[in-house]
C-alpha cells in the first residue's frame, strides 16, 4: 500500500506551501496559524494535496487522454470548448479515488467532527496550485461544495472537485492567461462549514473596488450563503470603514447602503443541496450586520492586510470572504487573497470620462468602474445564447455566472438587473476594464435587443444607461507632470459618490463641500418635517417620511446618520487634507420642494435674498433643524474622527448675526478652537467686505462666494434670465470687492480663499486673484489641472513661484 500522507492540516501549512495545497488553502492555513492568535476567527480544516491529484491522474493514466481532449482547442469556439471540457471532467471523475485517499480523507473528517461535534457540516473547496497570483485570480473557476454531512458525500465531492480543474471557464481562463493546463494541479480544502445559511455572509476588500482608493475597508453582505452576492442574485448591503481614523481608535461606520437582499440561500435536506428562498420584507428592510459586527470584520480585514503586506514586503490590499455562523454567532474569515484588479491600476495616472452629449435615460443602477461605452444591446437569458453574442455588443442579463467569462470579455459593457458591486458581473467588468451598470431592477423597458445604448459610469456610484450613441471624451493626465503652485488649489464637491475617485486629483483638499446636495439626494426631506411630521398635511408626504425613517429611532436619528455619513465620506476621501463644509444654504423655495417642506417654508417673492443661510440658524422657525445639522457635523468630527472637517457659515449679513450663530453652534458642541475646529465665513455680501475687520475677529478664515457677491454688488438677481447680461464677475466694482476682501483678511491674519464660479470660468479672474496673493482657489474638478498649470505660470510671471 502507498504509505504517503496526502493530508495536511491548516496548522501545518502557509503561503510557502502553494505548490502542495494551492493558493486558497495555503491562505486558509496562513490565516489559521498566524491570525487566529490575533483574535481573527478562522474555521479549522485540512488540505488534500496536489500529490493526491497527481496520484489520481497517474493511477488512471489520464495525462495523455486529457492532452488529446484539449489539444488544438480554438480559443473562441464555445461548442468545441463545451465538448472538450465535458470529456475532460468525465475522465477525471470516473477515475475515482485510488487508495489510500478514501481512508485518509475519512479519518481526517472524523477528527474534525471530534473538534466541532457530530452536527458538523463540511465545506469542500477547490484550490488550484497557480491560484491567486499577482497578475491573475482563478476565483470562481473551479467548483466547491457545501452542506456535506457524511463521508460518502464527502468522497464524491472530492472527485467532483478534482474534475472541476477542467470546467469550461477554467480551461478558457488558462488559455487566455497563458497557463499550461498540465502545470496546474487541483487541491482541496475540507473545512468546517460556517452556518451562514442560518445568518449572513459576504465579501470585503481593503480598498474601494471601483476607484482603487486605499483608505477604506469596503464590505458587502446578505442573508444566507454568500454565493448569491458572487452570482449577482441579490443587491447586497454595503458598508465602508475609514482605515486611518479606525486605526486611531474611532470605531464608526463611515457609510452604508441598504441592499434589497431579495433571496436567502440556505441548506436543503440532502448533502450539497442548497435552496434559494425569498427574503421576508421585514428582514430586507434591516441590515444583515449591526455596526459592531461591521467594525469587527473591518478589524479582521486590517489584520489580514497588515499580515499579508508584511509577507510580501509591500502594501497588499486584500479580497476577503466572511461568514457569520448562525449556531455559535461567531464571525469568521473563510478566504483571503490579494486583490488583483483595482490595486494594480497605475497610481500616477488619472483617466476621466465625460459625456459631451445627451440621451434619453433608459435605466439606472450601480456604476462599476468610471468609464463610458456604447454598443448594440444583446439580452442573454441563459448560457445557451452566448454562442450568438458578438464582439463589441453590450451584454444585458438578469445576472451572470463564471461560465459566461469567454463571452463577457468580448463585450463593450455589461448591464444586469440584479447584483451589487461585488457580484460576478462587477468583478469581471473590473478585470476586463469595461464599464458595467448592475442592479437596475425590473425597469428599463426600453432595453430592447439590438438597440444602440451608451453606459456612463463617470458620475459617481450611480451608473446610467442612455438610448443611442451618446458622444463622450476621455482624458488621461500624468499626475507626475502636474506642477505644484504656491496658491493652494482645492475643489468644489457636493457628491459623496464621487469623493473617492476625485481624491486622486492633485489638490490641497475641498474648499467647498455643499451640504445641500447631500440633503437633496440622500435625505430628501425637510429637517423640520422629520422632527415634526404631524405638521405635514399631505398624506403621501407623511407616508414618504414614514418610509424614510422606518429603520430609525426617529426622524432626527435618520437625518444625523445620513448627513454625517455623506459629509464624512467626503472628509475621509481627502483625509488629512482639509475639507470645508458649508452649512445649509437652501433658499425657501428649495427647502419647500423637499418632502414636507411646504408646511414649514414661507412664500417669498425673491428667495435669493430672503430667509437663507445664517439668518435661519438661530431663528425659531429653523433652529431645531440647525441643531440637527450641528449634531451630524459633530458626529463626523468626534465619533468618526474626521477632524480635517472645517465648517463654513454662508450668507451671514451682520456681525451680530455671526455672533448668534457661533453661540448656537457652541451650544450644540461645535466650539471654535476645540479639538482644532476652525469655522470660516462665506464672504459674499458687500457688508462682509465693508466690515471685514469685524468679521475677521470672529472667524478663522474667509471664502469668497463670487456668485452672490457679484449679484449683490451689481444688484442683479442671478436667477433672472432677463437681466443675465448684467451679471459679470469681471465688472470693475466686483473686482475691487475681491481685492478689498483679500487685503482685509490678510490684514487681520486670516486666510482668504474663493469658492465661487468665477475662477473656473474666467482665466483673467484667476490671474487677478493670484496676483493679489489669494491663499486658495477652489474650483470645479473638471478645470482643476488646467487651472493649476495656468496659476503656476502666473506665479512665475509675478515672481511668486
N, C-alpha and C positions, 0 to 999 in steps of 0.2 A: 504493500500500500504506500502511496505517496505520503511521506512524513512532513511535508512542508506546511507551515501555518499560513493560511490565506486571510486571516482575520487580524485587524489592528484596531484597538480601542481608541477612542478620541483622546484619552490622556497619554497616548503613545505617539501621537502624530502632530505635525505642524506644517508650516509653509515650506519647509525643506523637503517635504515628502510628496510633492505634487506628482512626480513620475510614478509613485507607488499607489497613491489613493485619489489622484485627481484634484483639481483646483477647489471645487466646492467642499469636498470632505476634508482636505488639508486645512481649509479655512475654519471649518467647524472644529477641528481638533485644536487649531491655534487659539480660537476663542475659548474653548473649554479649558485648556491648560492655562492660558495667560490672563483672560478677562474675568473668569469666574471668581478669582481671588479678589478682584477689584469691585465685586458686587454686581457683575453682569450675569444674569441667569441664562445658561445655555443648556439645552437638553442633552443628556448623555446618549452615546450610541457607539457603533463600531463600523469600520470600513471593510468591504470585501475588495481586495486589492486588484491592481492591474494584472498581477501574476495569475489571479483566478480567471480573469477574462482570457488571457493567453492560453491557460490550461483548457478552457472550453474550445477555443479555436484549434489548438493542437490536437486535442483528443478526437475531434470530429473531422480533422483535416480540412478546415474551412478556408484556408488562405487562398488557395488557387480558385475555387468556385466563386469566392467573393470578388477576386480580381477580375474574373471573366464577366461577372454581373455588372461591374461598374466601369469596365474598360470602354474608352472612347465615348463616354456619355456626353451628348450635346448639352451645353450649359443652359440653353433656353428652351429645351424641348420638354414641356411639362409631362406629356404622356410617357416619354421614354424614362423620365425621372421616376414617375409613379411605378412603372413596371420594374425598374431596377431596384428601387427601394423595397418594394414588396417581396421580391425574390431574396434580397439580402437579409431582410428581417426574418423571413421564414427559415432560412438556413441556420441562423444563429439560435432562434427559439427552439427549433426541432432538435438541435444538438443536445439539449438538456444540460444538466449539471453533473459532471463526472465526479467520482469520489476523489478526495474526501470532502468536497464542498458542502453537500447537504448536511452531513454530520456536524461540521464546524459551524455552519450558519445556525442550525437549530440549537446547538449548545450555547452559542453567544446570545441567541434570543432568550433562552431560559435564564441566563444571567441577568439580562435586562429586566425580566419580569420579577426576579428576586429583588431588584432595586426599586422598582416602581409599583409592583403589585400585579395580580392576575388580570385586572381590568385594563391593563396597558394596551393601547393601540399603537401600531408602528407606522412610521413613515419610511418608505423605501425610495431613495432618491438617487438618480443617475449623476455621475460626476466624471467628466472626461479629463484625461491627463493633459490636454492642451487648453483647458478652460481658463477663462478669466485672465488672459494675457493682457499686457498694457495696450496692445493695438487692436484687440478684438475680444468680444464676450460671447461665449456659447450659450448665454442664458436662454432657456426655453427651447433649446434644440433637441434635447433628449427627454425621455419620459420619467416621471416619478409617480409613485402610487401611495395613497393614503388609506387610513382606516383598515390596516392589515391586522387581523385579530387571531390568526392561527398559523401554525408552521406550514401547512400545505399552501395556503395563500401567500405566505412569505416566499417560499421557494419559487412559486410561479411568478411572483412579481420580480424576483431577481432575474429569471430567464427573460422576462419582457424588458427589463432594464438593459440587459446586455444587448438584446436585439435592437434597442432604440438608438444605438450608435448609428444605425442606418435609416433613421427617419428621412423622409424626403427633404425636409427643411435642413437637417443636419448635413446631408450629402451636398445640397446646394450651397449651404453656408461655407463648408470646407472648400468647395470648388472656387467660390468667389474670393475667398481669403487666402488661397494658395496653400492650404494644409493638405498633406498627404493622408489619404483615408487610412492607410495602414501604419501610420506612425502615431495615431491617436488610439488610446485604449479606453475602454469604458470601465469605470469602477463604480461601486455602490456604497452609499451611506445608509445604514439601517439605524434608526434612532427613535427615541420616544416621540410619538406624535403629540404635539401640544394641542389640546382640545379647543382650538379656536372655533370649531363648529358650534361650540356652546357659548362663545364670547365674541371676539373680534380679532382681526389681523390686518396686516398691510405691509407697506414698504416705506423706507425712508432713505434720504440722501443727505450727505453733509455739505450740500451746496444746493442752489436753486437750479433745477434741471434745464430751464429754458435760457436764462441769462448767463449761467455759469458763475453767478455771484456766490462767493465762498463763505460769507459770514453768517449763514443761516443753516439750520437743520430743517429740511422740508420733509414732512411726514404725511402719509395718506393712510386711511383706514376704512374698513367696512365691517359689517357684522358677518360672522361665519368665516369660512376659509378664504384666504386671500386670492385664490385663483380668479375670482370674479373681478378683482382690480386689474390683474395682469391681462385678462381677456377683454377688458373693457365692457363687461356686462353690467357694471354699475358705475354711477357717478359717486366717487368716494368723498368722505370728509377730508379736508386738508388743513394742516397746521404748520406754522412757522415758529421757530425759536431762534432768537438772535444770539449767536455764539459769544461775542465779546462781553455783552452785559450778563449773560447767563453764567459765564465763567467767572465774572466778577461778583457773583452772589445774588443777582437779581433774578428770581425764579418767577418768570411770567411768560405766558404765550404771547408772541408778537402779533400773530394774525391767524384767523381761522375762516374756513369756508364750509358751510353745512352742505354736504352732498345728499343726493336723493337715496342712495343705498337701496336701490329698488329690490334687489334679491339678496337672499342669505343662503350660502352654500353650506349644507350640513351633511353629516354622515348618514347613510342609509343602513339597512339591516345587514347586508352581506359585506364581505371583505371588498375593499376598494370600490364600494358603492357610495356615490355622492349624489345628493339631490339639491336642486335649487328650489327654494320656496320664496313666495312673495313676502317681503318685509312689511310687517304691520305699520300702518300710518303713524301711530304714536312713537314707534321706535325710529322711523325715518326722520321724524321731527327732532330727535335727540342726537347729540354727538355720540359716536361709538366709544370715545375715550373722554375721561374728565381731564381737567388741567393737570392734576398731579400725575396722572399716567402719561400724558404727553411729555411732561418735563422729565419723568423717569426715563422714558425712551430716548429723549434728547441726550440725557446723561450717558446712556448706553452708547449712543451714536458717537458722541465726542470721545469717549474712552476708546472705542474701536478705531476711530480716525487717528487718535494720538498713537495707539499701538502700531497700527499698520504703517503710519508715516515714519515711525522710528525704525521699523523693519526695513523700509525702502530707503531710508536716509534722505527723504524729501517729502513735501506735503502729498498726502494720498487721500483725496476725497473718496468717500465710501458709498456703496449701494448696498443697503441692508434690508433684510426681511425680519419682521417681528410678528409675534403671535401672543395672544392672551389666552391662558388656559382657563376654561370655564369651570374646571373642577377645583384646582387649587388657587385660582385667582392671580397666579403669577404671570408677569410679563417676561417673555423670552426673546432673545435674538436667535433666529433659526438659520440665518445665512448672512455672510458678509463677503463682499468682493470689491475691488477697486472700481470706481466709476470710470467709464471709458469713453464717454462722449463729450459732455459739457466741459469736463476738466481738461480736455485735450485741445480745445479751441485756442487759437493764438490770443495772448493777453495784450499784445501790443498793437492790435488792430481793432477798429470799431467799424462794423458794417451796419449801415442804416438803410432801410427801405422806406419809400414814401410814395403813396398814391398821388398821381398827378391828374387824375380824372375822377369821375363819379359814376356810380351804377346803382341799380335797384338792389336793395338788401334782400337776400333770399333766406338767410339763416345766420344765427349767431351761436357760438359755443366757446369752449376753452381754447385759447391760442397755444399752439405748440411751435416753438421757435419764434423768429422775428421776421421771417421772410414773406414775400408775396409771390404768387404763381398763378398762371392761367392755364386752362386746358378744357377739353371736352369731358363732360361728366359721364362716368360709367358706374352704374349701380351693380354691386355684386352681392347676391343673396347667399351664395354657397360656394365652396371651393370648386365645384364642377364648372362654374362660369369663368374661372380665372384664365382658362385657355384662350378666351376671347378678348382678354384685356390687351390693349395696345400701348406701346411706349408713349409717354407724354400725356396720357389721359389722367383725369382726376378720379381716383378710386373713392367710391361712396359706398358705405356699408353700415349695417347696424352696429357691428363690432368686427374686429379682425382676430386672427389667431396666427401662431408661428408658422403654420403650414402655408400661409399666404406670402411669405417673405419674398420668393422669387418674382412675384408679380408686383409687390409693393415697391421694390427698389426701382422699378421702371416707371413709377407714377410721377406725375408733376407735383401732385399734392394729395392729401388724404382728408376725407370727411367721415365722421362716424356719428351715429345717433346717440350711442351710449359711450361711457368711459370718461375717465379723468386724466390728469396729466402724467400718470404713471402707468396707463394701460398699454397694451401691446402696440397699438397703432401709434401712440405717442413715442414710445421707445424706438420703434423702427424709424419714424419720421426724423427724430433727432440723429439717429445713427446715419441715415442716408442724406441728411441735410436738406430735407424738403419740408415745407410748411404743412401744418395739419390743423383742422378745426374739429375738436372732438366734443361729444356730449351735446349735440344740437337739439336733442329731444325729438318729439314726434312732429315738429313743424316742418318748415322747408318744403311746402307743397310745390314750389317752382323748380325743385331739383329733379329735372327730368333727364333721362338718358340722352346723351348726345348734345345736350345744351352746353354752350360755352360759359364757363364761370371763372371768376377770379377770387382767390382766397387771400385775405390780408391778415397777417398776424403781427403787424407793425405798430399797433396802437396800444399794446398792453396785454392784459390777461384775456381780454375778450377778442376772439377771432371772428371775422366777418366773411361771409360768402356773398359775393355780388354777382348779378347777372351780367354776362358779356365779358369781353376782354377789356378790363379797365387798365389804362396805362399807368406805369409806375417807374420810379427811379431807384437806383441802387448806388450808394456811395460808400466807399471804403476809405477810412482815414488811418494812416500810420500814426499812432499816438506819440511815438518817439519823435516824430517830426514837428509836433506842435510846441511852439516856444512857450515860455512861462513869463507873463508880463508882471510888472510891478503892481499894477492895479489888480485887485482880486476879482476874478471873473467867476460869476455864480450863475445859477439857472433859476428860472421860474418854473414851478411844478405844482400841479394840483392832484394828479392821479397817483395813488399808491401802486396801481397796476404797473406803471412804467418805472417805478423808482429803482428796482434792482438793475434794470437794463441801462438806465441813464446814469447810474452811479459810476460807470466806467468812463464817463466823459471827463476830460481834463479840466475840472472846475474846482473852485475853492469851497463849494457847498451849495446850499439852496438859499437864495436871497429872498425868495417869496414862495412859501408853501400856502396855497389857497385853501382855507378850511371849507369854503362854500362848496367846492367840488365834492368833498367827502360827504358833507351833509346831503347834497343833492343826489349823489349816486348811490350811497350806501345806507344812509339813514332815511332819506326820502320824506320824513315827517317833520313838522314844525316842533321845536323843542317844547313849547308851551302846550301843544296838543298831546305830547307824550306825558307831560306832567298832569294835565287836566283834561283827559279825554271826554269827560262828561259835558264839557262845554262845546264839543263838536256836534252839530245838529244833523249833519248828513250821515244817514245810516251806513252808506257804502264806505265812507271815510272812517267811521268808527270801526267797521269790520277790518279795514286795512290796518288800522292801528293795533287791533287785537292780534292780527296775524303777525305783525312785525315783532310784537313783544311777547308772543306766546311762550317762548322758552326762557323768559327772563323774569326776575322778581317783580319788576315794574318797568314803566317806560324810561325812567331815569337810568336804570341799570343798562338797558338796551342802548341808549344814547351814549353813555360814558364808554361802554365797551367798544362800540363801533367807531366812535370818533378817536379814542385813544389808539386803537389798532391801526386806523388809517394814517393818522399823524405819525404814530410810532414806526410804521413801515417805511415812511419817507426818511425819518430820522435814522433808522437802523441802516438803510441803504447807504447813507453818506457818512455814517459814524466813523471817526470822531469829528469830521468836518461839521461846521455849524449849519443848522437848518433853522431858518427864521419863519415861524408860523404866524400868520396874520389871523387874529381872532375874527369872528364872522363879520362880513361886510355885505350881507344881502340888503337890498332895498325892500321897502314894504311890499311892492308888487311881486318881488321874487319870493319873499317869505310867504306871501299869501298863496302862491302856487304850490307850496309844499302840502302834504297831506295834513288836513286840519288847519292849515294856515289862515284861511279866510275868517275863522272865528276869532282870531287874535290880532289881525292887522287892520289898521285904518286905511281908508282910501285917500291917496294923495295925488294931487294934480301933477306934481313934479317930484317923484320919489328920489331922483338923483341927488337932490339937496334937501331931503327930508329926514325922516326918522331912521337913521342908519349909523353904523359904526359906534363910536364911543358914547354917543348920546343915548343909546339903548341900554348900555350895560348896567347903569345904576338906576335906570327908570323902573318904576314899579310894574310897568307893563311887560318888561322883559328880564328884570333882574334874576328871577328864578332860572330862566333859560341860560343866562350868562353864567350862573353858578354851575350849571351842567358842563358848559364849555371849560370852565376852570378845573372842574373835577377830572375831566378827561385829560387835560394837559398835565395836571398834577400826577395822574396815574402814569402817563407816558414817561414823565421825568423821574418819578420816585420809585414806582413799582417796577417799571421796565428798565430803569437805569439810564434812560436816554437823555443825559444831561447836556448833550450838544444842542438840544432844543432851546432856541431863544424865542421870545414872544414879541409880537408887534401889534400895536393898537392903531386901527385905521380911523380916519375922519374924525380926529379929535379937534373940535373947534376952538375951545378955550382952555386956558391954563387951569382954571378951577375945575373944569370937566376932567382934565387929565388927572388931577389930584384925587377926584372922586373915584375914578376908575382904578387907579393904583391902590387906593384904600380898599375897594371892593375885592380886588384880586388878592390882596394880603389877607383879608378875612377868609378867603377860600383856600389859603395855604400857599399862594404864589407870591412870595415875598421877594421883592427885588434884592439881589445880592445874596440871598440864602441859597446854599448849595450851588453857587455860581450862576444863579438865574439872572440873565440880562433881559431887559424889556426895552424895545425900540418903539419909536413912533413913526407912523407914516407921515411924511411931510408933504401934504397935498392940498392944503388950504392956504391962501395968502396970509392968513393970520399966523400960521405956523412959521412962516418966513419972517414976518414983521416982528414976532415975539420969539425969535429963535433962541435968544439968550435965556429967557424964562423957561421955555420948553426944554432946553438942553440940561437945565438943572435937575429935571425930573426923570430923564431917560438916559439909557446907555448908548444910544445911537439913533440916527435917523435914516430912513429910506425914502427917497423922493418918489412919490407917485405921480409921474409926469402926466398921466391921463387926466386925473382930477385937477391937478394944479393948472394945466392948460385950460380946462373947462372953466375954472373959477377965475383965472386971471383974465381970460378973454370974454367971460360971460356967455359962453357957448354951451348949450346943452349937448353933450356928446352923444346922446341918444336920438337927436333930431337930424333927420335926413335933410331938412330944408336949409339949415344953416351949417351943414357939414363943411362947406367950403371955407368957413371961417375958423375951423378947428385946425390949428397948426402949431405943433410943439416948437417949431423953429422961429416963431414970432419973437422979435427983439425983447418984448416985455416978458415972455416966458423964459427966454434965455437969461435975462437979468435975474429973475426969480431963482433960477437954478444956481446962479453964481452966488447970490446972497445966502441961499440955504447952505451951500458947501462951506463958504467962508465963515458963516456963523457957527456951524457945527465945529469946525476946526478951531475957531477962536475959543470955544468952550471945552476943547479937549476930547470931543467925542467923534466917532467915525461917521462919515456921510456916504451913503450908497444911493443907488437908484434901481428901482424895480419896475418902472413903467415901460411902456411900449416904445418910447422914442428912440433909445439907442439901438433897439432891434431893427427899427425901420429906416433910420436915417444915419448914415455914416458920419455926417457932419456934426450931429448932436453928440455922438460917441467921442469924436475928436475934441469937441469943445469941453466935454466933461473931463476927459483925461488931462487936458492942458490945465484945467482948474485944480487938478490933483485929487479928484474924487477917489475915495478908498475902494469902492467896489461897484461893479456894474452887474446887475442880474438880468439875464436875457432869456428869450425862448430857446430851448435846446437846439433847434434846427439851425440857428445862426451863431452858435457859440464859437465853433472852431474858426469860422471865417472872421468873426469879430475879434477873437484873440489875436490873430495874425495882424489885423489892422491896428489894434491897440499897441502891439509891440512896435510897429513901425512909427506910430505917433509918439510913443515914449522915446524912441531913439531920436526922432527929429527934435523933440523938446528937451533932450538931454536928460531924460529921466531913466532911461534903460540901464 
